[in-house]
Amino acid sequence: MENYSYQNLTIKTWAEEDRPREKLLAKGKQTLSDAELVAILLGSGSRDETAVGLAQRILKSVDNNLNELGKRSLTELTKFKGMGDAKSITIVAALELGRRRQLTDIQERPQIRSSRDAYHIIAATLMDLPHEEFWILLLNRANKVMSREQISLGGVAGTVVDAKIVFRKAIEGMASSIILVHNHPSGNLQPSQQDIDLTKKLKKAGETLDITVFDHLIITESGYFSFADEGLI
């Protein structure tokens, strides 16, 4: 990503416009690199390295991918020279806040117009998990999302889904329609035969209850698969 030549200098020796905090105040948050933003969270580096240099090393370990950084545990972060518990906790907390920020849009009852709309509403919940979970989005007659509901939590290879629980949640939530969602920790976007059979079963059950199953999304960290887009529902 960025190449800096001042890792071994203290921040106080930099030009004021190059210091992350001063740069943010003077030019705005959008002008800062990922490393500079992380450096602000770190607060300080060490005698041999600036906060930006430390931030660069951490980001380099995850190929400058913030989603990957969000998966790092406190133990993994504290293994970096210069990273104690306090700095590691700050990084973990900041990234968790960022993840939760993506979830708060649900309060505005966003309208679902495409599979991508549904993906953006639920992806942050599922994409980084090491195990499978099954969720549903409850929609009203205007196709606006009323809530997200977890149905089941499983292991790496799968999770058990009970149709009775799915539609009890839908009925209690007064949903006119639902979107099924689960993740594949393996990263494989293709549905299994079990996924296809379950979708057919839930769609048929929904027709009996006058609750439409609009779509079924499979979420991975690299994207999503939509049954509706692929003509499978």
KEVEX-727964 format. One line per field, with one value per residue: x, y, z of N, C-alpha, C in turn. Coordinates in pm, 1 decimal. Layout:
residues N
nx = [X  ...] .
ny = [Y  ...] .
nz = [Z  ...] .
cax = [X  ...] .
cay = [Y  ...] .
caz = [Z  ...] .
cx = [X  ...] .
cy = [Y  ...] .
cz = [Z  ...] .
This chain:
residues 233
nx = [84.6  110.7  429.0  660.9  927.9  1005.5  1003.2  1179.9  1198.5  1095.6  758.1  733.2  937.5  854.6  715.5  448.0  211.4  234.2  197.2  -18.5  -246.4  -251.6  -271.9  -525.3  -684.1  -627.5  -674.9  -877.8  -1043.6  -1057.2  -824.1  -626.9  -416.5  -472.5  -278.7  -205.8  -443.4  -469.7  -240.7  -311.4  -492.9  -318.8  -156.5  112.9  448.7  750.4  1083.6  1236.9  1070.3  808.1  458.2  318.9  491.5  473.9  202.8  204.6  351.1  177.2  -47.8  68.0  103.4  -143.2  -186.1  -265.8  -539.0  -828.9  -1048.8  -936.3  -767.8  -956.6  -1021.0  -819.6  -701.6  -667.5  -443.5  -293.5  -236.5  -84.2  154.6  311.5  599.2  609.3  341.2  122.5  -121.8  -306.6  -290.3  -358.3  -618.2  -744.5  -732.3  -883.3  -1130.6  -1195.1  -1224.8  -1435.8  -1637.6  -1658.3  -1758.5  -2006.0  -2121.6  -2196.2  -2415.5  -2610.9  -2772.3  -3005.5  -3197.5  -3315.1  -3488.7  -3423.6  -3502.3  -3545.0  -3430.5  -3281.6  -3065.2  -2817.2  -2871.4  -2978.8  -2756.8  -2569.8  -2691.2  -2671.1  -2418.6  -2194.2  -2242.2  -2195.2  -1971.6  -1707.7  -1708.0  -1597.2  -1754.3  -2068.5  -2371.3  -2724.5  -2955.5  -3245.9  -3398.7  -3654.7  -3922.6  -4146.6  -4460.8  -4378.7  -4133.5  -3937.4  -3681.0  -3751.5  -3634.7  -3346.2  -3299.1  -3154.0  -3139.5  -3009.2  -2699.5  -2402.7  -2142.5  -1821.0  -1881.3  -2155.9  -2500.9  -2793.8  -3124.5  -3440.9  -3756.4  -3984.6  -3896.5  -3800.7  -4037.2  -4191.1  -4052.4  -4091.0  -4370.6  -4419.2  -4286.0  -4447.7  -4401.6  -4421.1  -4277.4  -3969.2  -3609.7  -3371.7  -3060.6  -2728.3  -2390.8  -2079.1  -1804.7  -1587.8  -1545.8  -1646.4  -1869.8  -2071.3  -2389.4  -2472.4  -2619.8  -2782.4  -2834.3  -2988.8  -3208.2  -3313.1  -3389.1  -3596.8  -3777.8  -3838.4  -3942.9  -4176.3  -4311.3  -4349.6  -4530.0  -4762.5  -4818.9  -4858.3  -4635.2  -4383.6  -4084.9  -3831.7  -3560.6  -3243.4  -2944.5  -2599.3  -2324.0  -1987.2  -1648.2  -1561.4  -1773.6  -2108.3  -2373.5  -2670.8  -2977.5  -3206.6  -3110.6  -2983.5  -3186.3  -3284.1  -3487.6] .
ny = [-117.7  193.9  353.9  440.0  647.9  715.4  559.2  520.7  760.4  990.4  1089.8  1355.3  1481.0  1504.4  1694.5  1910.4  1871.6  1610.3  1451.5  1213.6  1283.8  1565.3  1591.9  1485.1  1674.2  1901.7  1837.5  1652.0  1333.6  1164.9  1191.6  1046.2  759.0  401.0  302.8  533.5  596.5  372.8  416.3  640.4  523.0  355.2  536.8  566.0  471.3  306.2  334.8  267.6  274.9  437.7  508.3  488.9  328.7  89.8  38.1  -3.1  -244.4  -423.1  -409.2  -500.4  -767.2  -872.7  -841.3  -580.1  -578.3  -485.1  -633.4  -881.5  -805.4  -751.2  -1003.7  -1086.6  -1199.8  -1087.9  -1211.7  -1272.3  -1014.5  -903.7  -1029.8  -885.7  -687.1  -416.6  -401.7  -402.0  -515.5  -302.7  -147.9  -344.2  -410.6  -170.9  -164.0  -393.4  -321.1  -90.4  -191.1  -364.5  -184.0  -62.2  -276.0  -311.2  -71.6  -105.1  -258.0  -103.4  31.1  -102.6  6.9  200.9  74.3  -38.6  -72.4  -364.7  -413.1  -565.0  -856.5  -772.7  -560.4  -698.5  -850.3  -654.7  -577.1  -792.5  -907.3  -824.0  -948.0  -1218.0  -1280.3  -1314.8  -1530.7  -1837.3  -2057.7  -2207.8  -2020.8  -1968.0  -1738.7  -1522.3  -1262.0  -1045.1  -916.3  -646.2  -560.9  -371.6  -453.3  -377.3  -410.6  -544.9  -677.3  -875.1  -1217.8  -1473.4  -1815.2  -2062.7  -2203.1  -2354.1  -2587.4  -2603.7  -2734.8  -2721.8  -2639.2  -2703.4  -2658.2  -2574.0  -2581.8  -2508.0  -2327.5  -2123.2  -2022.1  -1962.6  -1745.3  -1571.4  -1539.2  -1436.2  -1197.8  -1068.6  -1083.7  -1032.0  -1144.9  -1333.8  -1353.9  -1596.8  -1671.8  -1786.1  -1867.1  -1974.5  -2091.3  -2206.2  -2065.5  -2138.8  -2058.6  -2194.5  -2356.8  -2639.9  -2965.9  -3011.4  -2749.9  -2662.9  -2838.4  -2768.9  -2504.9  -2534.6  -2673.6  -2487.0  -2279.4  -2395.1  -2444.5  -2183.7  -2090.2  -2218.6  -2084.7  -1833.7  -1669.6  -1532.6  -1670.3  -1496.7  -1509.2  -1681.9  -1643.1  -1716.9  -1651.4  -1546.1  -1446.1  -1338.4  -1264.2  -1325.8  -1566.5  -1581.7  -1739.9  -1654.7  -1485.1  -1671.7  -1825.1  -2032.8  -2039.0] .
nz = [0.0  116.4  91.8  320.4  426.0  671.1  899.0  1112.6  1237.0  1494.6  1548.6  1616.8  1483.4  1226.1  952.0  1036.9  889.1  813.8  1032.1  1170.1  1343.1  1329.8  1056.8  1009.6  1141.2  992.0  722.1  703.3  762.3  542.7  401.4  516.6  521.6  557.0  734.4  872.0  1002.8  1170.0  1319.5  1468.8  1641.7  1779.4  1909.8  1999.2  1909.6  1937.1  2076.4  1861.8  1645.2  1470.1  1536.4  1297.5  1149.9  1295.7  1258.3  982.4  965.8  1092.1  922.6  686.4  745.9  703.8  440.5  391.9  431.7  575.2  658.3  711.0  919.3  1110.7  1195.6  1356.0  1669.1  2014.2  2120.8  1890.7  1796.3  2002.2  1967.9  1797.7  1799.2  2015.3  2053.2  2307.1  2552.0  2581.1  2339.8  2155.5  2234.9  2178.2  1895.4  1828.5  1941.4  1793.0  1530.8  1571.9  1635.3  1385.8  1238.6  1365.5  1304.4  1042.3  1076.3  1193.1  1015.7  986.5  1146.3  998.9  837.1  567.8  220.0  25.5  -287.7  -448.5  -465.0  -380.2  -209.0  10.3  79.4  167.7  401.9  577.1  554.5  714.6  953.6  911.3  746.1  848.8  1017.6  1176.6  1171.3  1068.0  1038.1  1040.7  922.6  901.8  711.3  793.0  616.2  539.2  371.9  192.7  124.4  303.1  543.9  852.3  1065.5  1164.9  1213.1  1399.7  1328.3  1361.4  1486.5  1392.3  1307.4  1140.9  905.5  865.7  959.9  1151.4  1042.5  1143.0  1014.5  1150.4  1343.0  1180.5  1057.7  1276.8  1382.6  1170.0  1167.6  1426.3  1396.1  1222.8  947.1  595.8  400.6  361.5  363.7  322.8  477.0  492.7  591.2  438.5  575.8  449.8  222.1  -18.1  -265.5  -392.6  -376.0  -172.7  -227.3  -13.8  68.7  -147.5  -134.6  117.0  71.2  -117.1  41.9  246.5  96.1  -5.8  233.4  316.1  124.8  197.8  433.8  345.9  335.0  166.8  39.6  -61.7  -140.5  -110.8  37.2  15.0  203.7  186.6  268.7  36.3  -118.5  -242.5  -301.6  -479.1  -470.1  -598.7  -801.9  -957.5  -1052.2  -894.3  -717.0] .
cax = [0.0  191.1  569.5  709.4  1072.3  1034.5  966.2  1271.1  1195.1  983.4  654.7  754.0  1033.5  792.8  642.0  319.7  105.8  254.6  161.4  -155.9  -351.1  -254.7  -318.8  -669.2  -743.5  -607.3  -718.7  -992.5  -1015.3  -1047.8  -689.5  -533.2  -405.1  -511.1  -171.9  -211.9  -560.3  -434.9  -140.1  -383.1  -546.0  -206.6  -114.3  257.9  527.1  854.1  1206.5  1293.8  970.4  692.7  327.9  286.0  572.0  412.9  76.8  239.0  390.3  56.6  -128.3  139.5  84.4  -275.1  -192.1  -336.9  -681.5  -888.2  -1135.5  -848.8  -722.5  -1068.3  -1027.7  -706.0  -733.4  -576.5  -318.1  -218.1  -189.8  20.2  280.6  392.0  684.5  553.7  196.7  79.9  -265.3  -385.7  -295.8  -431.6  -759.7  -793.6  -750.8  -996.2  -1253.3  -1225.4  -1273.4  -1567.3  -1729.3  -1679.3  -1848.3  -2140.0  -2176.2  -2260.2  -2540.4  -2708.8  -2862.7  -3130.9  -3292.0  -3380.7  -3573.7  -3389.5  -3585.2  -3472.6  -3462.9  -3197.3  -2990.5  -2704.9  -2924.2  -2988.0  -2618.8  -2508.5  -2755.9  -2638.5  -2282.9  -2102.7  -2271.8  -2160.1  -1860.7  -1582.1  -1727.4  -1529.8  -1855.5  -2189.3  -2491.2  -2837.9  -3035.0  -3347.2  -3438.7  -3799.6  -3962.2  -4288.1  -4519.8  -4303.1  -4000.2  -3843.3  -3633.9  -3797.1  -3536.5  -3266.0  -3321.4  -3069.5  -3215.8  -2926.0  -2553.8  -2348.1  -1998.2  -1752.0  -1937.5  -2298.3  -2585.1  -2927.2  -3229.1  -3575.0  -3855.7  -4081.0  -3836.3  -3796.2  -4166.3  -4237.5  -3991.2  -4155.9  -4507.8  -4410.3  -4240.2  -4548.7  -4335.1  -4493.2  -4184.3  -3839.8  -3491.5  -3288.4  -2918.1  -2630.2  -2252.4  -1990.5  -1671.0  -1488.5  -1526.1  -1712.9  -1995.9  -2170.8  -2478.0  -2470.4  -2751.7  -2858.7  -2880.6  -3095.0  -3325.4  -3368.9  -3454.2  -3723.4  -3865.2  -3883.4  -4026.7  -4306.5  -4376.3  -4390.6  -4649.2  -4875.9  -4845.2  -4868.5  -4512.2  -4298.5  -3938.5  -3783.4  -3424.7  -3155.4  -2808.0  -2483.2  -2226.6  -1847.4  -1571.7  -1530.4  -1894.4  -2230.0  -2447.6  -2814.3  -3062.0  -3299.7  -3036.1  -2944.7  -3306.1  -3298.9  -3594.9] .
cay = [0.0  313.4  335.9  550.3  644.7  778.7  471.1  527.5  893.8  1012.7  1168.0  1497.8  1537.2  1517.0  1816.6  1900.4  1819.2  1467.3  1379.0  1165.5  1360.3  1700.4  1579.1  1466.5  1802.3  2002.1  1798.2  1561.7  1191.4  1093.5  1205.5  958.2  619.8  304.1  296.9  654.3  583.2  274.9  480.4  725.3  432.5  305.3  646.6  581.3  357.1  273.5  409.8  229.5  271.4  525.3  441.8  456.9  212.6  -27.7  13.7  -61.5  -385.2  -499.0  -416.7  -583.7  -908.2  -915.8  -792.7  -452.0  -608.1  -454.8  -744.8  -981.8  -751.4  -766.3  -1142.1  -1114.7  -1201.8  -1012.3  -1287.6  -1255.6  -876.6  -876.0  -1091.9  -785.5  -606.5  -283.9  -411.8  -458.5  -542.0  -180.4  -114.5  -451.6  -395.2  -53.7  -203.5  -486.2  -246.5  -0.2  -269.0  -415.9  -72.2  -47.6  -384.4  -284.2  43.5  -156.3  -323.8  -10.8  79.0  -175.3  92.6  282.8  -14.2  -26.7  -149.3  -462.7  -405.9  -662.2  -944.3  -695.9  -486.1  -792.6  -887.0  -547.1  -567.7  -906.6  -959.2  -796.8  -1042.3  -1356.8  -1306.6  -1348.2  -1637.0  -1964.8  -2162.7  -2171.8  -1972.5  -1949.8  -1623.2  -1477.8  -1121.9  -1031.9  -802.2  -610.9  -564.2  -279.4  -513.9  -312.6  -505.1  -514.6  -729.5  -992.7  -1319.0  -1592.5  -1938.7  -2168.8  -2188.8  -2488.0  -2604.2  -2562.1  -2800.3  -2701.0  -2609.4  -2761.9  -2555.8  -2626.6  -2498.3  -2456.9  -2208.9  -2019.6  -1958.6  -1904.7  -1612.1  -1489.2  -1509.3  -1346.7  -1068.4  -1015.6  -1067.8  -1068.6  -1228.9  -1352.3  -1391.7  -1692.2  -1638.3  -1856.7  -1847.3  -2087.0  -2056.2  -2259.0  -1971.9  -2191.8  -1988.0  -2280.4  -2425.0  -2785.7  -3024.4  -2989.1  -2610.6  -2656.3  -2909.2  -2689.5  -2387.6  -2580.9  -2710.6  -2365.7  -2203.8  -2462.8  -2420.6  -2043.8  -2074.8  -2264.4  -1983.8  -1703.7  -1594.0  -1557.3  -1680.6  -1422.9  -1543.7  -1749.6  -1597.3  -1781.4  -1545.2  -1575.3  -1321.0  -1287.6  -1225.1  -1398.1  -1639.9  -1559.1  -1839.2  -1585.2  -1438.7  -1787.5  -1896.7  -2155.2  -2026.1] .
caz = [0.0  118.5  121.5  401.4  446.3  798.6  1008.6  1225.3  1293.8  1584.1  1482.6  1644.6  1389.3  1094.6  924.5  1106.9  802.2  794.7  1153.6  1148.6  1411.8  1273.5  919.0  1014.8  1178.1  887.9  588.3  708.2  782.0  415.0  344.7  586.0  478.3  659.6  834.3  954.3  1090.4  1272.9  1404.5  1564.4  1744.1  1859.6  1996.0  2002.5  1865.2  2034.2  2054.5  1731.8  1539.0  1490.2  1537.0  1159.0  1111.9  1359.5  1187.7  851.9  984.6  1123.0  800.7  589.5  783.3  654.4  301.5  393.2  424.4  705.0  698.0  772.8  1047.6  1202.9  1243.6  1443.7  1811.7  2099.4  2131.9  1766.4  1785.8  2101.6  1924.7  1727.6  1885.2  2034.6  2077.2  2433.9  2564.0  2562.9  2197.9  2086.4  2268.7  2104.7  1755.4  1822.8  1971.4  1681.2  1417.9  1608.1  1618.0  1242.4  1196.5  1417.9  1232.3  921.5  1114.4  1249.2  911.4  996.3  1215.6  899.6  757.7  425.7  128.1  -55.4  -430.0  -518.4  -375.0  -323.6  -93.5  121.8  115.3  245.2  532.8  662.9  531.7  825.4  1062.0  880.3  655.5  915.1  1116.5  1148.9  1176.4  993.7  1104.2  951.2  961.8  806.7  712.2  791.9  533.8  537.8  237.5  107.7  112.3  393.5  645.0  987.6  1160.6  1132.3  1316.8  1392.5  1339.0  1417.3  1487.9  1377.1  1303.8  1018.9  787.5  845.7  1074.8  1138.0  1030.6  1170.3  946.1  1248.6  1405.7  1076.5  1035.1  1403.2  1385.9  1066.9  1210.2  1542.3  1348.2  1128.9  817.5  474.0  325.6  427.2  285.3  395.5  465.7  574.9  546.0  414.1  623.3  356.6  112.0  -137.8  -288.5  -456.0  -281.7  -168.1  -253.2  109.5  62.9  -248.7  -82.5  226.6  12.0  -174.0  153.6  314.2  2.2  -9.5  362.7  316.2  40.5  278.2  536.0  278.5  361.1  50.3  53.3  -178.3  -183.3  -16.3  12.2  76.5  226.4  220.4  279.9  -97.6  -191.3  -207.3  -404.5  -464.0  -535.8  -688.3  -920.9  -1037.7  -1094.1  -815.5  -618.3] .
cx = [88.4  336.4  618.6  860.2  1109.0  1000.7  1053.1  1280.9  1080.9  883.9  677.1  853.1  974.1  737.0  502.5  210.5  119.1  220.6  13.8  -264.2  -365.8  -308.5  -470.4  -739.5  -738.8  -674.9  -840.1  -953.5  -994.2  -906.4  -589.0  -533.4  -453.2  -407.7  -176.9  -331.0  -533.1  -334.3  -204.9  -440.6  -434.7  -154.9  34.7  324.3  624.1  977.8  1262.9  1195.9  855.3  564.2  286.6  364.5  516.3  281.8  101.3  273.6  268.2  -28.2  -62.2  117.0  -49.4  -296.9  -275.8  -488.5  -744.3  -984.4  -1054.8  -799.2  -831.5  -1082.2  -918.2  -747.2  -635.5  -441.2  -231.3  -160.6  -76.0  153.6  369.6  473.1  627.1  404.8  169.4  -69.5  -348.1  -399.9  -376.2  -580.8  -820.3  -821.5  -873.2  -1128.1  -1293.1  -1282.4  -1410.7  -1673.1  -1760.9  -1774.2  -1990.9  -2204.1  -2250.2  -2396.0  -2648.3  -2804.3  -2998.8  -3237.9  -3370.6  -3475.7  -3544.9  -3476.6  -3498.2  -3521.1  -3384.3  -3127.7  -2874.9  -2749.4  -2927.9  -2849.1  -2556.9  -2567.0  -2706.9  -2492.5  -2190.5  -2122.7  -2208.3  -2025.4  -1731.6  -1591.9  -1653.7  -1625.6  -1977.6  -2298.8  -2599.5  -2925.7  -3148.5  -3366.3  -3590.5  -3836.7  -4111.3  -4339.4  -4449.7  -4160.4  -3894.8  -3809.1  -3678.3  -3698.6  -3455.0  -3282.8  -3228.6  -3155.3  -3133.5  -2778.6  -2495.2  -2197.2  -1940.4  -1824.7  -2085.6  -2371.3  -2725.1  -3031.3  -3364.9  -3677.2  -3954.7  -4027.6  -3833.2  -3929.5  -4233.0  -4182.7  -4061.9  -4296.1  -4507.0  -4368.8  -4334.6  -4488.7  -4426.6  -4407.6  -4053.0  -3731.2  -3406.2  -3142.0  -2835.5  -2492.0  -2182.1  -1849.1  -1560.0  -1455.6  -1591.0  -1850.0  -2106.2  -2258.2  -2460.2  -2609.3  -2841.6  -2913.8  -2999.2  -3222.8  -3393.4  -3445.2  -3590.5  -3825.0  -3923.5  -3972.4  -4168.4  -4383.5  -4427.4  -4516.3  -4773.9  -4918.1  -4862.1  -4752.9  -4413.8  -4151.8  -3879.5  -3650.1  -3355.4  -3013.9  -2707.8  -2374.4  -2088.0  -1774.1  -1541.9  -1653.9  -2015.0  -2287.5  -2595.4  -2891.8  -3156.0  -3230.2  -3003.1  -3064.5  -3331.1  -3409.2  -3718.7] .
cy = [123.0  277.4  458.7  536.4  697.5  690.5  489.5  667.4  903.8  1104.4  1317.6  1562.3  1556.2  1657.1  1801.9  1840.0  1669.7  1385.8  1338.5  1249.3  1499.3  1698.2  1563.3  1598.5  1902.2  1966.4  1704.6  1415.2  1116.7  1095.9  1110.6  817.8  527.9  299.9  418.1  649.5  483.8  335.7  571.6  640.3  384.6  412.4  672.1  455.5  316.5  356.5  384.1  241.2  365.5  442.7  403.9  335.1  83.9  -63.0  -49.7  -209.1  -472.3  -517.1  -505.7  -732.3  -963.5  -865.6  -665.8  -467.7  -588.3  -563.7  -854.2  -934.2  -767.0  -906.7  -1174.7  -1103.4  -1113.9  -1081.0  -1269.2  -1114.9  -847.5  -943.1  -994.7  -706.4  -465.9  -283.8  -479.3  -481.8  -418.5  -144.4  -218.3  -439.7  -278.1  -88.5  -293.5  -411.6  -156.6  -75.7  -328.9  -306.1  -49.3  -152.8  -355.8  -165.4  -2.0  -218.2  -225.6  44.1  12.2  -89.3  179.1  202.5  -1.6  -116.6  -241.8  -453.0  -507.7  -749.9  -870.2  -612.9  -576.4  -830.8  -780.7  -535.6  -675.8  -950.1  -941.0  -892.9  -1178.8  -1379.3  -1352.0  -1467.4  -1765.7  -2083.4  -2115.7  -2120.8  -1952.8  -1838.1  -1602.7  -1326.7  -1117.9  -903.5  -774.5  -607.7  -470.0  -329.2  -439.7  -408.9  -459.1  -563.4  -842.1  -1091.8  -1438.3  -1716.7  -2049.4  -2135.6  -2328.6  -2492.8  -2558.0  -2614.1  -2774.5  -2665.6  -2662.8  -2650.5  -2622.3  -2531.2  -2437.0  -2330.3  -2093.1  -1946.6  -1909.7  -1762.6  -1519.3  -1446.7  -1412.1  -1206.1  -1003.7  -992.4  -1108.6  -1159.7  -1238.3  -1380.2  -1480.8  -1656.2  -1734.3  -1837.6  -1979.4  -2048.0  -2103.2  -2161.2  -2017.3  -2127.0  -2076.4  -2351.1  -2576.2  -2836.7  -3005.8  -2846.1  -2597.0  -2721.2  -2828.6  -2568.6  -2424.4  -2611.5  -2585.8  -2280.5  -2263.0  -2438.0  -2276.9  -2019.6  -2115.4  -2158.7  -1844.0  -1611.7  -1628.5  -1567.5  -1619.2  -1474.9  -1623.2  -1708.7  -1685.1  -1675.5  -1603.1  -1441.9  -1261.2  -1243.9  -1306.9  -1469.6  -1618.9  -1665.9  -1772.8  -1541.1  -1553.6  -1872.3  -2025.9  -2145.6  -1966.2] .
cz = [0.0  147.7  197.2  420.2  582.7  918.5  1132.6  1285.4  1393.1  1514.8  1502.6  1548.6  1250.4  1076.6  983.2  1020.3  777.2  919.4  1143.3  1214.9  1350.4  1130.2  915.2  1046.0  1063.0  756.4  586.8  710.9  651.0  357.1  407.7  526.8  589.9  771.2  926.2  1049.7  1203.1  1370.4  1507.9  1676.8  1837.2  1954.6  1997.9  1947.9  1974.1  2002.6  1915.4  1615.9  1570.9  1494.7  1395.8  1111.6  1169.0  1289.3  1051.8  863.9  1008.9  998.2  695.7  618.0  735.6  511.7  289.6  380.3  562.5  751.8  766.3  908.8  1153.0  1259.8  1344.5  1590.6  1888.7  2110.2  2008.2  1755.5  1883.5  2067.8  1847.7  1828.9  1893.2  2061.7  2211.3  2435.5  2530.4  2415.2  2120.6  2111.3  2192.1  1959.3  1741.9  1843.5  1855.0  1562.4  1446.0  1596.9  1470.4  1189.6  1241.9  1347.6  1107.1  952.1  1158.3  1144.5  917.8  1063.0  1116.9  810.2  608.1  339.9  43.5  -199.8  -511.3  -415.6  -308.7  -203.8  29.2  172.0  204.5  385.3  628.5  656.8  650.7  942.1  1038.8  813.7  723.5  1009.8  1078.2  1149.2  1097.7  1086.2  999.0  1006.0  861.6  821.7  702.7  717.6  548.0  393.4  139.5  84.7  193.4  506.7  783.6  1092.2  1097.8  1245.6  1295.8  1416.0  1403.8  1404.8  1485.2  1382.6  1171.6  894.8  765.9  973.7  1046.8  1137.3  1046.5  1108.4  1043.5  1314.7  1306.6  1067.8  1163.7  1415.7  1287.5  1109.2  1328.1  1500.5  1248.3  990.2  703.4  386.8  400.9  323.9  373.4  373.8  550.2  514.3  520.6  458.2  529.5  244.6  -17.4  -154.2  -346.8  -351.8  -287.8  -203.1  -132.0  112.8  -32.8  -197.1  28.2  172.5  -45.0  -63.5  220.2  223.9  -1.4  119.6  369.9  235.2  117.1  379.3  478.9  317.6  250.2  90.2  -72.3  -231.5  -74.2  -54.4  84.3  83.8  251.9  227.7  142.9  -175.8  -149.6  -330.1  -376.5  -540.6  -635.2  -815.8  -1014.3  -1080.0  -1018.6  -711.4  -686.4] .
